[in-house]
Amino acid sequence: MAFFVPPDPPGLVVELGAGTGVVTAALLKRGIPADRIVPVERSPEMARFLGDRFPKLTVLCGDAVRLGDLLEQRFGGKNSLVSCVVSSLPLRSLPVTVVDAIMTQLDSLLGSEGRYIQFTYDVRPNTPCLLPGFTRIDSKVIWLNIPPARADLFQRKAVVKC
C-alpha cells in the first residue's frame, strides 16, 4: 500500500483503520515525512497504542464517517491539503450507508490529484470503485499476506475542458 503513495506528497496522507500500525510503519519506511502521515483509528485504545508507537505522528481518534470534521478540528483549514487516503477499512463488511458516508468524505477531501488506496481481501481484479469520479489506475495482489489480499490505487478521473 505504501508503494502507491508518492515519497514526497504535497499534502497529508490520511490512513484509515490504522490498527497496530503496520501500514503506518511502511509509510515511514517509504520516506513519507512524519508530519504528513495522519493515522485515524476509531478505537480509543488503538489510537493510544498508535500514539505511543509513533510519537511524532498526529493520531486522530474517531470515525471515518466524520473524517472532514476530525481533520478540521485538528488542522483547521489545512484539511483541504489531503493528497492521499490509505484505507484498511473492511468496506465490504460495513453497512452500505456507512460506506457511502465514508466515500462522501473522501470525495470532498481529495483534490484533483488525490489518490485513494484501498486494501481488500477480495483478490478478484474486477472489483468496482466505490468512489464515483475515481478510476483504478493500478492494483497489486499481496500473495504472501494470509489470506492473500489486494491493494488498489484509485485516482480522480481527469476532466478535459475544451
C-alpha positions in Angstrom: 0.0 0.0 0.0 2.8 2.4 0.8 4.3 1.8 -2.6 1.3 3.7 -4.1 2.0 6.8 -2.1 4.4 9.3 -3.7 7.5 9.6 -1.5 7.0 13.4 -1.1 3.2 14.0 -1.2 2.2 17.7 -1.4 -0.4 17.2 1.4 -1.5 14.9 4.2 -1.5 11.2 3.9 -4.5 10.0 5.9 -4.6 6.4 7.0 -8.0 5.0 7.8 -8.2 1.9 10.1 -4.5 2.2 11.1 -4.8 -0.8 13.6 -1.5 -1.7 15.0 0.5 0.5 12.6 1.8 -2.0 10.0 0.9 0.3 7.1 2.0 3.4 9.2 5.4 1.9 9.6 5.6 1.1 5.9 4.7 4.7 5.1 7.5 6.0 7.3 9.9 3.4 5.8 9.0 4.7 2.3 10.2 8.1 3.4 6.9 9.9 3.9 7.5 12.8 6.3 6.1 12.1 9.8 4.3 15.5 9.8 2.3 14.4 6.8 1.1 11.0 8.0 -2.2 11.1 9.9 -3.4 7.7 11.2 -7.1 7.6 12.1 -8.4 4.9 14.4 -12.0 4.6 15.8 -10.9 2.6 18.9 -9.5 4.9 21.7 -7.3 2.0 22.9 -5.8 1.5 19.4 -5.4 5.3 18.9 -3.4 5.5 22.2 -1.3 2.5 21.1 -0.5 4.2 17.8 0.3 7.4 19.6 2.7 5.6 21.8 4.3 3.6 19.0 4.6 6.7 16.7 5.0 9.7 19.0 6.0 12.0 16.1 2.7 11.4 14.3 -0.7 13.1 14.8 -3.0 10.2 15.5 -6.7 11.0 15.3 -9.3 9.1 17.3 -12.7 9.0 15.5 -14.9 7.5 12.9 -14.1 7.9 9.2 -17.7 9.0 8.5 -16.7 12.2 10.3 -13.2 12.5 8.7 -13.6 16.1 7.5 -14.7 17.2 11.0 -11.8 15.3 12.6 -9.3 16.9 10.3 -10.9 20.4 10.7 -10.7 20.1 14.5 -7.0 19.2 14.4 -5.6 21.1 11.4 -8.1 23.9 10.7 -8.3 24.8 7.0 -5.3 22.6 6.2 -7.6 19.5 5.7 -8.0 20.7 2.1 -4.4 19.6 1.7 -5.2 15.8 1.8 -3.3 14.3 -1.1 -3.7 10.6 -0.3 -6.0 8.4 1.7 -4.8 4.9 2.5 -7.6 2.7 3.8 -7.6 -0.7 5.5 -11.2 -0.4 6.5 -13.3 -3.6 5.8 -15.6 -1.8 3.4 -17.3 -5.0 2.2 -18.5 -5.9 5.7 -19.7 -2.4 6.6 -23.3 -1.3 6.1 -23.9 0.4 2.7 -24.9 3.7 4.5 -21.6 3.8 6.4 -19.6 3.1 3.2 -21.5 5.8 1.3 -20.8 8.3 4.1 -17.1 7.4 4.1 -16.9 7.7 0.3 -18.6 11.1 0.5 -15.9 12.3 3.0 -13.1 11.1 0.7 -14.7 12.7 -2.4 -14.9 16.1 -0.6 -11.3 15.8 0.8 -9.3 14.6 -2.1 -8.4 17.2 -4.7 -8.0 16.7 -8.5 -4.7 14.9 -8.0 -5.8 13.0 -4.9 -5.1 9.3 -4.5 -7.2 6.7 -2.7 -5.6 3.3 -1.8 -7.8 0.5 -0.6 -6.7 -2.8 1.0 -9.1 -5.7 0.5 -9.2 -9.5 0.9 -11.1 -9.7 -2.4 -8.3 -10.6 -4.9 -10.6 -10.6 -8.0 -9.3 -7.9 -10.4 -12.7 -6.6 -11.4 -14.0 -5.1 -8.2 -15.7 -1.8 -8.9 -14.5 1.5 -7.4 -16.8 2.7 -4.6 -15.8 6.3 -5.1 -17.6 7.9 -8.0 -15.4 10.0 -10.2 -12.3 7.9 -9.5 -10.8 5.1 -11.5 -8.5 2.3 -10.6 -5.1 3.0 -12.1 -3.1 0.2 -10.5 -3.6 -2.9 -8.4 -1.3 -5.3 -6.7 -2.1 -8.7 -5.2 -0.2 -9.5 -2.0 0.1 -13.2 -2.2 2.3 -13.5 0.9 -0.4 -12.0 3.1 -2.6 -14.6 4.9 -5.1 -14.7 3.4 -4.0 -13.2 0.1 -5.1 -9.6 -0.3 -5.0 -6.8 -2.9 -4.2 -3.1 -2.8 -5.9 -0.9 -5.3 -4.9 2.6 -6.3 -7.6 4.9 -7.4 -7.3 8.4 -8.8 -9.8 11.1 -9.8 -10.6 10.9 -13.5 -9.1 13.7 -15.5 -11.6 16.3 -16.7 -10.8 17.5 -20.2 -12.0 21.1 -20.9 -12.3 22.3 -24.5 
